[in-house]
Amino acid sequence: MLQPKRQKYRKHFRGTMKGVATAGSTIAFGEYGLKSLSCGWVSARQIEAARKAISHKTKRVGKLWVRIFPDKTYTKKGAGVRMGSGKGEVEGYVCVVRPGRMLFELAGVDLATAQQAFLLASRKLSVKTKFLSR
């Protein structure tokens, strides 16, 4: 799964998800794209599951670009641990996704295959998405 090689800080604040995406909001590499319509955290596991679904549907024909990267840590306390005593341990990595962000791009396949692949991928993600073509 995706995660950063090194970080400045081990644990992050939760942050806010206000506004819309300006960077990475257009199709830059491929012919078809999957764009976010809502904001949320997309985990490294969700990204990997969506990537696998797309590559399985396209039978690894064409080229796939993953336009998001999970570089934010989220923490979780163990079961049965009392309140207080600091922040929990790092549980995993997420990517903060705002509305308008391009999540995946695909080239080298026909329109019907791309639509089906992105439909399968969107079911793996925790944000609402829409299919775009150039």
The first five atom37 places (N, CA, C, CB, O) and aatype in JSON, in Angstrom:
{
  "aatype": [12, 10, 5, 14, 11, 1, 5, 11, 18, 1, 11, 8, 13, 1, 7, 16, 12, 11, 7, 19, 0, 16, 0, 7, 15, 16, 9, 0, 13, 7, 6, 18, 7, 10, 11, 15, 10, 15, 4, 7, 17, 19, 15, 0, 1, 5, 9, 6, 0, 0, 1, 11, 0, 9, 15, 8, 11, 16, 11, 1, 19, 7, 11, 10, 17, 19, 1, 9, 13, 14, 3, 11, 16, 18, 16, 11, 11, 7, 0, 7, 19, 1, 12, 7, 15, 7, 11, 7, 6, 19, 6, 7, 18, 19, 4, 19, 19, 1, 14, 7, 1, 12, 10, 13, 6, 10, 0, 7, 19, 3, 10, 0, 16, 0, 5, 5, 0, 13, 10, 10, 0, 15, 1, 11, 10, 15, 19, 11, 16, 11, 13, 10, 15, 1],
  "atom_mask": [
    [1, 1, 1, 1, 1],
    [1, 1, 1, 1, 1],
    [1, 1, 1, 1, 1],
    [1, 1, 1, 1, 1],
    [1, 1, 1, 1, 1],
    [1, 1, 1, 1, 1],
    [1, 1, 1, 1, 1],
    [1, 1, 1, 1, 1],
    [1, 1, 1, 1, 1],
    [1, 1, 1, 1, 1],
    [1, 1, 1, 1, 1],
    [1, 1, 1, 1, 1],
    [1, 1, 1, 1, 1],
    [1, 1, 1, 1, 1],
    [1, 1, 1, 0, 1],
    [1, 1, 1, 1, 1],
    [1, 1, 1, 1, 1],
    [1, 1, 1, 1, 1],
    [1, 1, 1, 0, 1],
    [1, 1, 1, 1, 1],
    [1, 1, 1, 1, 1],
    [1, 1, 1, 1, 1],
    [1, 1, 1, 1, 1],
    [1, 1, 1, 0, 1],
    [1, 1, 1, 1, 1],
    [1, 1, 1, 1, 1],
    [1, 1, 1, 1, 1],
    [1, 1, 1, 1, 1],
    [1, 1, 1, 1, 1],
    [1, 1, 1, 0, 1],
    [1, 1, 1, 1, 1],
    [1, 1, 1, 1, 1],
    [1, 1, 1, 0, 1],
    [1, 1, 1, 1, 1],
    [1, 1, 1, 1, 1],
    [1, 1, 1, 1, 1],
    [1, 1, 1, 1, 1],
    [1, 1, 1, 1, 1],
    [1, 1, 1, 1, 1],
    [1, 1, 1, 0, 1],
    [1, 1, 1, 1, 1],
    [1, 1, 1, 1, 1],
    [1, 1, 1, 1, 1],
    [1, 1, 1, 1, 1],
    [1, 1, 1, 1, 1],
    [1, 1, 1, 1, 1],
    [1, 1, 1, 1, 1],
    [1, 1, 1, 1, 1],
    [1, 1, 1, 1, 1],
    [1, 1, 1, 1, 1],
    [1, 1, 1, 1, 1],
    [1, 1, 1, 1, 1],
    [1, 1, 1, 1, 1],
    [1, 1, 1, 1, 1],
    [1, 1, 1, 1, 1],
    [1, 1, 1, 1, 1],
    [1, 1, 1, 1, 1],
    [1, 1, 1, 1, 1],
    [1, 1, 1, 1, 1],
    [1, 1, 1, 1, 1],
    [1, 1, 1, 1, 1],
    [1, 1, 1, 0, 1],
    [1, 1, 1, 1, 1],
    [1, 1, 1, 1, 1],
    [1, 1, 1, 1, 1],
    [1, 1, 1, 1, 1],
    [1, 1, 1, 1, 1],
    [1, 1, 1, 1, 1],
    [1, 1, 1, 1, 1],
    [1, 1, 1, 1, 1],
    [1, 1, 1, 1, 1],
    [1, 1, 1, 1, 1],
    [1, 1, 1, 1, 1],
    [1, 1, 1, 1, 1],
    [1, 1, 1, 1, 1],
    [1, 1, 1, 1, 1],
    [1, 1, 1, 1, 1],
    [1, 1, 1, 0, 1],
    [1, 1, 1, 1, 1],
    [1, 1, 1, 0, 1],
    [1, 1, 1, 1, 1],
    [1, 1, 1, 1, 1],
    [1, 1, 1, 1, 1],
    [1, 1, 1, 0, 1],
    [1, 1, 1, 1, 1],
    [1, 1, 1, 0, 1],
    [1, 1, 1, 1, 1],
    [1, 1, 1, 0, 1],
    [1, 1, 1, 1, 1],
    [1, 1, 1, 1, 1],
    [1, 1, 1, 1, 1],
    [1, 1, 1, 0, 1],
    [1, 1, 1, 1, 1],
    [1, 1, 1, 1, 1],
    [1, 1, 1, 1, 1],
    [1, 1, 1, 1, 1],
    [1, 1, 1, 1, 1],
    [1, 1, 1, 1, 1],
    [1, 1, 1, 1, 1],
    [1, 1, 1, 0, 1],
    [1, 1, 1, 1, 1],
    [1, 1, 1, 1, 1],
    [1, 1, 1, 1, 1],
    [1, 1, 1, 1, 1],
    [1, 1, 1, 1, 1],
    [1, 1, 1, 1, 1],
    [1, 1, 1, 1, 1],
    [1, 1, 1, 0, 1],
    [1, 1, 1, 1, 1],
    [1, 1, 1, 1, 1],
    [1, 1, 1, 1, 1],
    [1, 1, 1, 1, 1],
    [1, 1, 1, 1, 1],
    [1, 1, 1, 1, 1],
    [1, 1, 1, 1, 1],
    [1, 1, 1, 1, 1],
    [1, 1, 1, 1, 1],
    [1, 1, 1, 1, 1],
    [1, 1, 1, 1, 1],
    [1, 1, 1, 1, 1],
    [1, 1, 1, 1, 1],
    [1, 1, 1, 1, 1],
    [1, 1, 1, 1, 1],
    [1, 1, 1, 1, 1],
    [1, 1, 1, 1, 1],
    [1, 1, 1, 1, 1],
    [1, 1, 1, 1, 1],
    [1, 1, 1, 1, 1],
    [1, 1, 1, 1, 1],
    [1, 1, 1, 1, 1],
    [1, 1, 1, 1, 1],
    [1, 1, 1, 1, 1],
    [1, 1, 1, 1, 1],
    [1, 1, 1, 1, 1]
  ],
  "atom_positions": [
    [[0.83, -1.2, 0.0], [0.0, 0.0, 0.0], [0.86, 1.25, 0.0], [-0.94, 0.0, 1.2], [2.04, 1.21, 0.38]],
    [[0.27, 2.34, -0.43], [1.0, 3.6, -0.51], [1.19, 4.22, 0.87], [0.26, 4.57, -1.42], [0.28, 4.24, 1.69]],
    [[2.39, 4.72, 1.11], [2.67, 5.51, 2.3], [3.98, 6.26, 2.06], [2.75, 4.6, 3.58], [4.82, 5.81, 1.29]],
    [[4.16, 7.4, 2.73], [5.38, 8.17, 2.49], [6.63, 7.45, 3.02], [5.27, 9.53, 3.14], [6.55, 6.72, 4.01]],
    [[7.76, 7.68, 2.36], [9.02, 7.09, 2.81], [9.46, 7.7, 4.14], [10.12, 7.28, 1.76], [9.9, 7.0, 5.04]],
    [[9.35, 9.03, 4.24], [9.69, 9.71, 5.48], [8.81, 10.94, 5.64], [11.18, 10.11, 5.51], [8.27, 11.47, 4.66]],
    [[8.66, 11.39, 6.9], [7.79, 12.53, 7.18], [8.48, 13.46, 8.17], [6.43, 12.07, 7.73], [9.39, 13.06, 8.89]],
    [[8.02, 14.7, 8.19], [8.56, 15.65, 9.14], [8.02, 15.36, 10.53], [8.24, 17.09, 8.73], [8.75, 15.41, 11.52]],
    [[6.71, 15.06, 10.61], [6.07, 14.76, 11.9], [5.36, 13.42, 11.82], [5.07, 15.88, 12.29], [4.81, 13.05, 10.79]],
    [[5.38, 12.7, 12.93], [4.81, 11.35, 12.97], [3.29, 11.35, 13.01], [5.34, 10.6, 14.17], [2.66, 10.49, 12.4]],
    [[2.69, 12.31, 13.73], [1.24, 12.37, 13.88], [0.72, 13.72, 13.39], [0.82, 12.13, 15.35], [1.32, 14.76, 13.68]],
    [[-0.38, 13.7, 12.66], [-0.98, 14.92, 12.11], [-2.22, 15.34, 12.88], [-1.32, 14.72, 10.64], [-2.86, 14.52, 13.54]],
    [[-2.55, 16.64, 12.77], [-3.84, 17.12, 13.24], [-4.9, 16.69, 12.21], [-3.84, 18.68, 13.43], [-4.57, 16.32, 11.09]],
    [[-6.17, 16.74, 12.62], [-7.24, 16.31, 11.72], [-7.42, 17.26, 10.54], [-8.55, 16.2, 12.49], [-7.63, 16.81, 9.42]],
    [[-7.34, 18.58, 10.79], [-7.47, 19.55, 9.72], [-8.91, 19.77, 9.28], [0.0, 0.0, 0.0], [-9.83, 19.19, 9.85]],
    [[-9.09, 20.6, 8.26], [-10.41, 20.91, 7.72], [-10.46, 20.53, 6.24], [-10.75, 22.41, 7.9], [-9.42, 20.37, 5.59]],
    [[-11.65, 20.38, 5.72], [-11.83, 20.03, 4.32], [-12.7, 21.06, 3.61], [-12.44, 18.63, 4.18], [-13.6, 20.71, 2.85]],
    [[-12.43, 22.33, 3.87], [-13.21, 23.4, 3.25], [-12.74, 23.66, 1.82], [-13.12, 24.69, 4.09], [-11.59, 23.39, 1.47]],
    [[-13.65, 24.19, 1.0], [-13.28, 24.64, -0.34], [-13.26, 23.53, -1.37], [0.0, 0.0, 0.0], [-13.56, 22.37, -1.09]],
    [[-12.88, 23.93, -2.57], [-12.8, 22.99, -3.7], [-11.35, 22.88, -4.15], [-13.7, 23.45, -4.87], [-10.53, 23.76, -3.89]],
    [[-11.04, 21.78, -4.83], [-9.69, 21.54, -5.32], [-9.4, 22.45, -6.5], [-9.49, 20.07, -5.71], [-10.2, 22.56, -7.43]],
    [[-8.24, 23.09, -6.47], [-7.81, 23.89, -7.62], [-6.72, 23.14, -8.38], [-7.29, 25.3, -7.17], [-6.77, 23.01, -9.6]],
    [[-5.73, 22.64, -7.65], [-4.68, 21.84, -8.29], [-5.2, 20.43, -8.53], [-3.38, 21.82, -7.42], [-5.92, 19.88, -7.7]],
    [[-4.83, 19.84, -9.65], [-5.21, 18.46, -9.95], [-6.69, 18.27, -10.2], [0.0, 0.0, 0.0], [-7.26, 17.25, -9.83]],
    [[-7.32, 19.27, -10.84], [-8.77, 19.18, -11.05], [-9.15, 18.94, -12.51], [-9.43, 20.44, -10.56], [-10.33, 18.89, -12.83]],
    [[-8.16, 18.8, -13.39], [-8.44, 18.56, -14.81], [-7.75, 17.28, -15.26], [-7.98, 19.76, -15.67], [-6.83, 16.78, -14.61]],
    [[-8.21, 16.75, -16.4], [-7.56, 15.57, -16.99], [-6.26, 16.04, -17.62], [-8.49, 14.85, -18.05], [-6.27, 16.83, -18.57]],
    [[-5.13, 15.56, -17.09], [-3.82, 16.03, -17.54], [-3.05, 14.98, -18.32], [-3.01, 16.46, -16.35], [-2.23, 15.34, -19.17]],
    [[-3.28, 13.69, -18.07], [-2.45, 12.65, -18.66], [-3.22, 11.73, -19.59], [-1.81, 11.83, -17.57], [-2.77, 11.47, -20.71]],
    [[-4.37, 11.23, -19.15], [-5.09, 10.21, -19.91], [-6.24, 10.77, -20.73], [0.0, 0.0, 0.0], [-6.35, 11.98, -20.93]],
    [[-7.1, 9.86, -21.22], [-8.28, 10.22, -22.0], [-9.53, 10.29, -21.13], [-8.48, 9.21, -23.13], [-10.45, 11.05, -21.42]],
    [[-9.56, 9.47, -20.06], [-10.72, 9.39, -19.18], [-10.27, 9.64, -17.74], [-11.43, 8.0, -19.3], [-9.13, 9.37, -17.38]],
    [[-11.19, 10.17, -16.93], [-10.83, 10.47, -15.55], [-11.98, 10.19, -14.59], [0.0, 0.0, 0.0], [-13.14, 10.17, -14.98]],
    [[-11.62, 9.99, -13.32], [-12.59, 9.82, -12.23], [-12.39, 11.0, -11.29], [-12.4, 8.44, -11.48], [-11.34, 11.14, -10.67]],
    [[-13.43, 11.84, -11.19], [-13.34, 13.09, -10.45], [-14.19, 13.03, -9.19], [-13.76, 14.27, -11.32], [-15.28, 12.46, -9.2]],
    [[-13.68, 13.62, -8.11], [-14.39, 13.64, -6.84], [-15.47, 14.73, -6.85], [-13.4, 13.87, -5.67], [-15.25, 15.82, -7.37]],
    [[-16.62, 14.41, -6.27], [-17.71, 15.39, -6.15], [-17.93, 15.82, -4.7], [-19.0, 14.81, -6.7], [-18.63, 16.8, -4.45]],
    [[-17.34, 15.1, -3.76], [-17.5, 15.43, -2.33], [-16.14, 15.4, -1.66], [-18.49, 14.44, -1.63], [-15.15, 14.96, -2.24]],
    [[-16.11, 15.88, -0.42], [-14.84, 15.88, 0.3], [-14.8, 14.7, 1.28], [-14.64, 17.22, 1.06], [-15.84, 14.18, 1.69]],
    [[-13.6, 14.31, 1.63], [-13.44, 13.22, 2.58], [-12.02, 12.71, 2.6], [0.0, 0.0, 0.0], [-11.16, 13.18, 1.86]],
    [[-11.78, 11.75, 3.45], [-10.5, 11.06, 3.52], [-10.58, 9.79, 2.7], [-10.11, 10.76, 4.99], [-11.5, 8.99, 2.89]],
    [[-9.64, 9.59, 1.8], [-9.54, 8.35, 1.04], [-8.3, 7.63, 1.56], [-9.46, 8.62, -0.52], [-7.19, 8.15, 1.45]],
    [[-8.5, 6.44, 2.12], [-7.39, 5.73, 2.75], [-6.53, 5.03, 1.7], [-7.92, 4.7, 3.76], [-6.93, 4.85, 0.55]],
    [[-5.34, 4.63, 2.12], [-4.41, 3.92, 1.24], [-5.02, 2.6, 0.79], [-3.07, 3.68, 1.95], [-4.8, 2.17, -0.35]],
    [[-5.77, 1.94, 1.67], [-6.43, 0.68, 1.33], [-7.48, 0.88, 0.24], [-7.08, 0.06, 2.58], [-7.6, 0.06, -0.67]],
    [[-8.25, 1.97, 0.33], [-9.26, 2.26, -0.68], [-8.63, 2.56, -2.03], [-10.13, 3.44, -0.24], [-9.13, 2.11, -3.07]],
    [[-7.54, 3.3, -2.03], [-6.84, 3.63, -3.28], [-6.33, 2.35, -3.94], [-5.66, 4.6, -3.01], [-6.48, 2.16, -5.15]],
    [[-5.74, 1.47, -3.15], [-5.21, 0.21, -3.67], [-6.33, -0.69, -4.2], [-4.42, -0.53, -2.58], [-6.17, -1.32, -5.25]],
    [[-7.46, -0.75, -3.48], [-8.6, -1.57, -3.93], [-9.16, -1.04, -5.24], [-9.71, -1.59, -2.84], [-9.49, -1.81, -6.14]],
    [[-9.27, 0.28, -5.37], [-9.76, 0.89, -6.61], [-8.79, 0.65, -7.76], [-10.0, 2.4, -6.41], [-9.21, 0.35, -8.88]],
    [[-7.5, 0.78, -7.49], [-6.48, 0.54, -8.52], [-6.53, -0.9, -9.02], [-5.08, 0.87, -7.97], [-6.44, -1.15, -10.22]],
    [[-6.69, -1.84, -8.1], [-6.79, -3.25, -8.48], [-8.04, -3.52, -9.31], [-6.79, -4.14, -7.23], [-7.99, -4.28, -10.27]],
    [[-9.16, -2.9, -8.93], [-10.42, -3.09, -9.67], [-10.29, -2.57, -11.1], [-11.57, -2.37, -8.95], [-10.77, -3.21, -12.04]],
    [[-9.65, -1.41, -11.26], [-9.46, -0.83, -12.59], [-8.55, -1.72, -13.44], [-8.88, 0.6, -12.49], [-8.87, -2.03, -14.58]],
    [[-7.4, -2.12, -12.88], [-6.45, -2.91, -13.65], [-7.02, -4.3, -13.99], [-5.13, -3.06, -12.88], [-6.68, -4.87, -15.02]],
    [[-7.87, -4.84, -13.11], [-8.49, -6.13, -13.39], [-9.51, -6.02, -14.51], [-9.16, -6.68, -12.13], [-9.58, -6.89, -15.38]],
    [[-10.31, -4.94, -14.5], [-11.34, -4.74, -15.51], [-10.74, -4.47, -16.89], [-12.26, -3.59, -15.11], [-11.24, -4.95, -17.9]],
    [[-9.65, -3.7, -16.91], [-9.02, -3.36, -18.19], [-8.05, -4.43, -18.67], [-8.29, -2.03, -18.08], [-7.47, -4.31, -19.75]],
    [[-7.87, -5.49, -17.86], [-6.93, -6.58, -18.17], [-5.53, -6.04, -18.43], [-7.42, -7.38, -19.39], [-4.79, -6.54, -19.28]],
    [[-5.17, -4.98, -17.68], [-3.87, -4.33, -17.73], [-3.51, -3.8, -19.12], [-2.8, -5.28, -17.27], [-2.34, -3.67, -19.46]],
    [[-4.55, -3.51, -19.92], [-4.36, -2.86, -21.22], [-4.46, -1.36, -20.97], [-5.42, -3.35, -22.3], [-5.28, -0.92, -20.17]],
    [[-3.64, -0.58, -21.63], [-3.67, 0.87, -21.44], [-2.82, 1.29, -20.25], [0.0, 0.0, 0.0], [-2.11, 0.48, -19.66]],
    [[-2.91, 2.58, -19.93], [-2.1, 3.14, -18.85], [-3.01, 3.8, -17.82], [-1.07, 4.17, -19.4], [-3.96, 4.49, -18.16]],
    [[-2.68, 3.57, -16.54], [-3.46, 4.11, -15.43], [-2.59, 5.07, -14.63], [-4.01, 2.99, -14.52], [-1.44, 4.76, -14.31]],
    [[-3.14, 6.24, -14.3], [-2.46, 7.2, -13.43], [-3.26, 7.35, -12.15], [-2.29, 8.58, -14.14], [-4.46, 7.62, -12.2]],
    [[-2.61, 7.18, -11.01], [-3.23, 7.43, -9.7], [-2.8, 8.84, -9.31], [-2.79, 6.35, -8.61], [-1.63, 9.08, -9.05]],
    [[-3.76, 9.77, -9.26], [-3.43, 11.18, -9.07], [-3.45, 11.63, -7.61], [-4.39, 12.01, -9.86], [-3.23, 12.81, -7.33]],
    [[-3.7, 10.72, -6.68], [-3.73, 11.08, -5.26], [-2.72, 10.21, -4.51], [-5.16, 10.91, -4.66], [-2.4, 9.1, -4.93]],
    [[-2.23, 10.74, -3.39], [-1.26, 10.01, -2.58], [-1.59, 10.19, -1.1], [0.18, 10.49, -2.88], [-1.78, 11.32, -0.65]],
    [[-1.66, 9.09, -0.33], [-1.99, 9.2, 1.1], [-0.77, 9.59, 1.93], [-2.57, 7.86, 1.63], [0.08, 8.75, 2.25]],
    [[-0.68, 10.87, 2.27], [0.48, 11.36, 3.01], [0.13, 11.87, 4.41], [1.16, 12.47, 2.23], [0.99, 12.42, 5.1]],
    [[-1.11, 11.69, 4.83], [-1.56, 12.16, 6.15], [-1.81, 10.96, 7.04], [-2.85, 13.04, 6.03], [-2.5, 10.02, 6.64]],
    [[-1.26, 10.98, 8.24], [-1.48, 9.86, 9.17], [-2.79, 10.06, 9.93], [-0.3, 9.73, 10.17], [-3.2, 11.19, 10.19]],
    [[-3.43, 8.95, 10.27], [-4.54, 9.05, 11.23], [-4.27, 8.05, 12.34], [-5.94, 8.77, 10.54], [-3.69, 6.99, 12.13]],
    [[-4.71, 8.42, 13.54], [-4.39, 7.63, 14.72], [-5.64, 7.0, 15.3], [-3.69, 8.49, 15.77], [-6.76, 7.42, 15.01]],
    [[-5.42, 5.99, 16.13], [-6.54, 5.31, 16.78], [-6.05, 4.74, 18.09], [-7.12, 4.2, 15.87], [-4.96, 4.17, 18.18]],
    [[-6.87, 4.88, 19.12], [-6.53, 4.29, 20.41], [-7.02, 2.85, 20.46], [-7.14, 5.11, 21.58], [-7.99, 2.5, 19.78]],
    [[-6.38, 2.04, 21.24], [-6.76, 0.64, 21.36], [-8.11, 0.48, 22.02], [0.0, 0.0, 0.0], [-8.62, 1.4, 22.67]],
    [[-8.71, -0.7, 21.86], [-10.0, -1.0, 22.47], [-9.83, -1.1, 23.99], [-10.59, -2.33, 21.9], [-8.88, -1.71, 24.47]],
    [[-10.74, -0.49, 24.72], [-10.71, -0.56, 26.18], [-9.72, 0.39, 26.83], [0.0, 0.0, 0.0], [-9.4, 0.23, 28.01]],
    [[-9.23, 1.37, 26.08], [-8.3, 2.35, 26.65], [-9.1, 3.54, 27.15], [-7.22, 2.79, 25.6], [-9.99, 4.03, 26.45]],
    [[-8.79, 4.02, 28.35], [-9.53, 5.14, 28.94], [-9.19, 6.45, 28.25], [-9.25, 5.24, 30.44], [-8.18, 6.57, 27.55]],
    [[-10.07, 7.44, 28.48], [-9.88, 8.77, 27.92], [-8.62, 9.4, 28.49], [-11.11, 9.67, 28.21], [-8.18, 9.07, 29.59]],
    [[-8.04, 10.31, 27.7], [-6.82, 10.99, 28.15], [-5.59, 10.21, 27.76], [0.0, 0.0, 0.0], [-5.64, 9.35, 26.87]],
    [[-4.49, 10.49, 28.4], [-3.18, 9.84, 28.2], [-2.69, 9.95, 26.76], [-3.27, 8.36, 28.59], [-2.07, 9.03, 26.23]],
    [[-2.96, 11.1, 26.13], [-2.34, 11.42, 24.84], [-3.02, 10.84, 23.61], [0.0, 0.0, 0.0], [-4.05, 10.16, 23.68]],
    [[-2.4, 11.15, 22.49], [-2.92, 10.75, 21.18], [-2.58, 9.28, 20.93], [-2.34, 11.64, 20.05], [-1.55, 8.8, 21.39]],
    [[-3.45, 8.58, 20.21], [-3.24, 7.16, 19.93], [-2.12, 6.91, 18.94], [0.0, 0.0, 0.0], [-1.49, 7.84, 18.44]],
    [[-1.88, 5.64, 18.67], [-0.82, 5.26, 17.73], [-1.3, 5.39, 16.28], [-0.36, 3.82, 18.01], [-2.5, 5.38, 16.01]],
    [[-0.36, 5.52, 15.36], [-0.67, 5.67, 13.94], [-1.34, 4.41, 13.43], [0.62, 5.98, 13.11], [-0.81, 3.31, 13.56]],
    [[-2.52, 4.57, 12.85], [-3.31, 3.45, 12.34], [-3.11, 3.25, 10.85], [-4.79, 3.67, 12.65], [-3.08, 2.12, 10.37]],
    [[-2.99, 4.35, 10.1], [-2.83, 4.23, 8.65], [-2.63, 5.59, 8.02], [0.0, 0.0, 0.0], [-2.4, 6.58, 8.71]],
    [[-2.73, 5.62, 6.69], [-2.5, 6.84, 5.94], [-3.71, 7.15, 5.07], [-1.23, 6.71, 5.08], [-4.35, 6.25, 4.52]],
    [[-4.02, 8.45, 4.96], [-5.15, 8.9, 4.16], [-4.73, 10.06, 3.26], [-6.33, 9.32, 5.06], [-3.7, 10.7, 3.49]],
    [[-5.54, 10.31, 2.24], [-5.37, 11.47, 1.37], [-6.6, 12.34, 1.55], [-5.17, 11.04, -0.15], [-7.72, 11.85, 1.47]],
    [[-6.39, 13.62, 1.8], [-7.51, 14.56, 1.94], [-7.98, 14.92, 0.54], [-7.11, 15.84, 2.76], [-7.22, 15.49, -0.24]],
    [[-9.23, 14.59, 0.21], [-9.78, 14.82, -1.12], [-10.88, 15.87, -1.01], [-10.32, 13.5, -1.76], [-11.8, 15.74, -0.19]],
    [[-10.77, 16.9, -1.84], [-11.78, 17.96, -1.89], [-12.59, 17.82, -3.18], [-11.12, 19.38, -1.8], [-12.13, 17.16, -4.11]],
    [[-13.78, 18.42, -3.26], [-14.57, 18.33, -4.49], [-13.8, 18.9, -5.68], [-15.91, 19.07, -4.33], [-13.2, 19.97, -5.58]],
    [[-13.83, 18.19, -6.8], [-13.16, 18.64, -8.01], [-11.81, 17.98, -8.24], [0.0, 0.0, 0.0], [-11.21, 18.19, -9.29]],
    [[-11.34, 17.2, -7.3], [-10.02, 16.56, -7.43], [-10.09, 15.36, -8.37], [-9.49, 16.12, -6.05], [-11.0, 14.54, -8.25]],
    [[-9.14, 15.27, -9.31], [-9.06, 14.12, -10.21], [-8.36, 12.99, -9.46], [-8.3, 14.48, -11.54], [-7.22, 13.15, -9.01]],
    [[-9.02, 11.85, -9.33], [-8.49, 10.74, -8.55], [-7.68, 9.77, -9.4], [-9.62, 10.0, -7.87], [-6.55, 9.42, -9.05]],
    [[-8.26, 9.35, -10.52], [-7.6, 8.4, -11.42], [-7.76, 8.88, -12.86], [-8.18, 6.96, -11.25], [-8.73, 9.56, -13.19]],
    [[-6.8, 8.51, -13.7], [-6.9, 8.76, -15.13], [-6.52, 7.49, -15.88], [-5.99, 9.94, -15.57], [-5.72, 6.68, -15.39]],
    [[-7.09, 7.33, -17.06], [-6.92, 6.1, -17.82], [-6.8, 6.45, -19.31], [-8.1, 5.12, -17.58], [-7.49, 7.33, -19.8]],
    [[-5.91, 5.75, -20.01], [-5.74, 5.95, -21.45], [-5.48, 4.59, -22.11], [-4.58, 6.95, -21.75], [-5.01, 3.65, -21.46]],
    [[-5.78, 4.51, -23.4], [-5.48, 3.29, -24.15], [-6.55, 2.24, -24.11], [0.0, 0.0, 0.0], [-6.3, 1.11, -24.53]],
    [[-7.75, 2.56, -23.61], [-8.88, 1.63, -23.62], [-10.08, 2.33, -24.23], [-9.21, 1.12, -22.18], [-10.09, 3.55, -24.37]],
    [[-11.11, 1.54, -24.6], [-12.3, 2.15, -25.19], [-13.2, 2.75, -24.1], [-13.08, 1.12, -26.02], [-13.02, 2.48, -22.92]],
    [[-14.16, 3.54, -24.51], [-15.04, 4.29, -23.6], [-15.83, 3.38, -22.67], [-15.99, 5.16, -24.38], [-15.91, 3.64, -21.47]],
    [[-16.42, 2.3, -23.2], [-17.26, 1.4, -22.4], [-16.44, 0.71, -21.31], [-17.92, 0.35, -23.3], [-16.9, 0.58, -20.18]],
    [[-15.24, 0.27, -21.65], [-14.36, -0.38, -20.66], [-13.96, 0.59, -19.57], [-13.11, -0.96, -21.34], [-13.95, 0.25, -18.39]],
    [[-13.63, 1.82, -19.97], [-13.23, 2.85, -19.0], [-14.38, 3.17, -18.04], [-12.78, 4.13, -19.72], [-14.17, 3.31, -16.84]],
    [[-15.59, 3.28, -18.57], [-16.76, 3.57, -17.73], [-16.99, 2.44, -16.72], [-18.02, 3.76, -18.59], [-17.23, 2.7, -15.54]],
    [[-16.92, 1.2, -17.19], [-17.12, 0.05, -16.31], [-16.04, -0.02, -15.23], [-17.14, -1.24, -17.12], [-16.33, -0.29, -14.06]],
    [[-14.79, 0.22, -15.63], [-13.67, 0.17, -14.69], [-13.81, 1.23, -13.61], [-12.34, 0.34, -15.44], [-13.59, 0.96, -12.43]],
    [[-14.18, 2.45, -14.02], [-14.32, 3.53, -13.04], [-15.56, 3.37, -12.17], [-14.38, 4.87, -13.76], [-15.59, 3.84, -11.04]],
    [[-16.59, 2.69, -12.69], [-17.76, 2.39, -11.86], [-17.37, 1.43, -10.74], [-18.9, 1.79, -12.72], [-17.76, 1.62, -9.59]],
    [[-16.6, 0.39, -11.08], [-16.12, -0.55, -10.06], [-15.22, 0.14, -9.05], [-15.37, -1.71, -10.73], [-15.31, -0.12, -7.85]],
    [[-14.36, 1.03, -9.53], [-13.43, 1.75, -8.64], [-14.16, 2.69, -7.72], [-12.4, 2.52, -9.47], [-13.79, 2.82, -6.55]],
    [[-15.2, 3.35, -8.21], [-15.93, 4.33, -7.39], [-16.65, 3.66, -6.23], [-16.94, 5.09, -8.24], [-16.89, 4.29, -5.2]],
    [[-16.99, 2.38, -6.38], [-17.63, 1.64, -5.29], [-16.67, 1.33, -4.16], [-18.23, 0.35, -5.82], [-17.09, 1.05, -3.04]],
    [[-15.38, 1.39, -4.44], [-14.36, 1.13, -3.42], [-14.0, 2.38, -2.62], [-13.11, 0.57, -4.06], [-13.38, 2.29, -1.56]],
    [[-14.39, 3.56, -3.12], [-13.97, 4.82, -2.51], [-15.05, 5.39, -1.59], [-13.64, 5.83, -3.59], [-16.23, 5.08, -1.74]],
    [[-14.63, 6.22, -0.64], [-15.55, 6.79, 0.34], [-16.07, 8.17, -0.06], [-14.87, 6.88, 1.69], [-16.74, 8.83, 0.73]],
    [[-15.77, 8.62, -1.28], [-16.26, 9.91, -1.78], [-17.12, 9.69, -3.02], [-15.08, 10.88, -2.09], [-16.94, 8.7, -3.73]],
    [[-18.05, 10.62, -3.27], [-18.86, 10.55, -4.48], [-18.0, 10.98, -5.66], [-20.13, 11.46, -4.36], [-17.19, 11.9, -5.55]],
    [[-18.17, 10.3, -6.79], [-17.34, 10.57, -7.96], [-18.17, 10.67, -9.22], [-16.28, 9.49, -8.12], [-19.34, 10.29, -9.24]],
    [[-17.54, 11.2, -10.29], [-18.18, 11.17, -11.61], [-17.13, 10.87, -12.66], [-18.88, 12.52, -11.92], [-15.94, 11.15, -12.48]],
    [[-17.6, 10.28, -13.78], [-16.74, 9.88, -14.9], [-16.62, 11.04, -15.86], [-17.29, 8.62, -15.62], [-17.61, 11.69, -16.2]],
    [[-15.4, 11.32, -16.31], [-15.16, 12.37, -17.3], [-14.35, 11.81, -18.46], [-14.42, 13.57, -16.67], [-13.56, 10.88, -18.29]],
    [[-14.55, 12.39, -19.63], [-13.7, 12.04, -20.77], [-13.27, 13.34, -21.45], [-14.44, 11.09, -21.79], [-13.93, 14.37, -21.35]],
    [[-12.15, 13.25, -22.14], [-11.57, 14.43, -22.79], [-12.45, 14.9, -23.92], [-10.17, 14.14, -23.3], [-12.12, 15.89, -24.58]]
  ]
}
